[in-house]
Structures are given as structure tokens and as C-alpha cells.
Amino acid sequence: MEKIELSQAKKTSEVTWEIPLTAKDGMRVPVKIFATEKLFKEMDQGVFEQAINVATLPGIQKYSYVMPDGHIFVS
């Protein structure tokens, strides 16, 4: 998977970011990340890959969420 750069994620508030559906074919929902810019830049690439993969799962409804400590939450 292509590396997610800070410029690919849209900053939606001071502590939230969104990776759009266009990041990977088959995404059903966007990814919402809760993190400061500093935390976002320090997150491991695997966090983004996992969140994007979760966003492709059947039954997901709103977002694939990434919590500030890098954990994934599905809604």
C-alpha cells in the first residue's frame, strides 16, 4: 500500500484527521483519526494501513476510527 502522507489526510479539526475513500479501492467508509499533528506524524504506517483495511470490511457504517494511542475502533 502507498504510504499515507500528512497531505493526503484532511485535517477536520485541531485534533481530527480524515483519510478519504479514495485512499484504497474498496473502502466503504473514510478513516477518522484522533490525534494532534505531532502524534499524527509519529504514528506508525501500519496504523494507517490497518485502519484503511478495516474501512473495507462489510457491515462498517460510518468510519474506521483511530484513537490517539493508535488503536482501531470500528463503528
N, C-alpha and C positions, 0 to 999 in steps of 0.2 A: 504494500500500500504506500502511496505517496505520503511523504511527511506532511503533517498538518503544521502550517506556519501560522504565526500570530496574525498575519494579514488575511488568512483565509477564514478566521473566526471573527464574527461580527460582535463587537462589544455592545451589549444591550443596556448595561448599567455599570456603575462603578465596580461591581463585583460579579457580574454575569456576562457570559460569552455564549455565542451560538454558532455551531457548525451546521451549515445548511445541508439540505437533502442532496445537493449536487456533489457532496464530498465523495460519495461512493454509490455506484449503481445499486439499486435495490433498497436504499434507505426508505423506510416508511415514515419516519419522524426525524426532526432535527435533534441535534445533541445540545443540551444546555449544561454549561459548566459554571459552577460557583467557585470563583477564585479571584483574588486580586491579580493585577497584571504580573506582579513578581512571582506569585505562586503559579500562575498560568505558564509563564516562561520556564519555570523549573520542573513542570510535570513531565514525567516520562512519556515518550512517544507511545508506549504500549497502552497507556491510559486512554489516549485518543482513539487508537485502533480498536480497543475493546468497546468503548462507548459507541463508536460507529458501527461495529459489528452487532451490538445489541440493538441498535436502531433499525436493523434489517429483519428482526425477528417477527414472526406472525403474532398478531394479538397486541403488539405495543400500540399505545393510543395517543400520547401527547408528545413526550420527549424521552430520550435516553439521558438521564441526569448523571453528572459527575460532581461529587461532593468535594469540598476544599481539600480533603486529605486524599483525593484520588479514587475514592470508592465509587462504584457504579450503582445507580438506583434506577429502576425501571418503573414507569407509570403508563 
